[in-house]
Amino acid sequence: MLKQTGVPSTDDLKRVSPSEVRLALGPVAIIECFQKIPCNPCATSCPQGAIKPFVDINDLPDFDPALCNGCAICVANCPGLAIFVVDERYSEDTALIKLPYEFAPLPEVGTMVGVLNRGGQQIGVGKIVRVQNPPRFDRTAVVHVEVPKCLAREVRFLALGANKR
């Protein structure tokens, strides 16, 4: 399915998703990297050692969710924009998603935005709660979006100005 549509299958996602137990513990990266390409910034940038060093530059990430604290440094460093952080413990009814964002202008804190699934369809509305954009992120901001908890595992991007549902 990935090669035809660009959208990973349920089986693809099961292979890369942290366990239910780990997701319940707090923020954790989800690495939706499915193709072997010469790339390794995620492994070289992770300060926790949660993404193991690659043996071959074409390896897929070998990720240990138990070591991840959800810092999102890997999110900003992934040139494929394939890493997200999900925090299902953010509040009783909402989750926090940390998304890579490379467009201008950056969204402002407090802005309501449309939230999109992997196929680009709007599936709800979220609220921007933080935007990280330090120089060391090299123009890939990390946008923190509060979403209904039921959407936490589906939201993968946002649409400014599409805040009605």
Order of alpha helices (4+ residues) and beta strands (2+ residues): alpha-alpha-alpha-beta-alpha-alpha-beta-beta-beta-beta-beta-beta
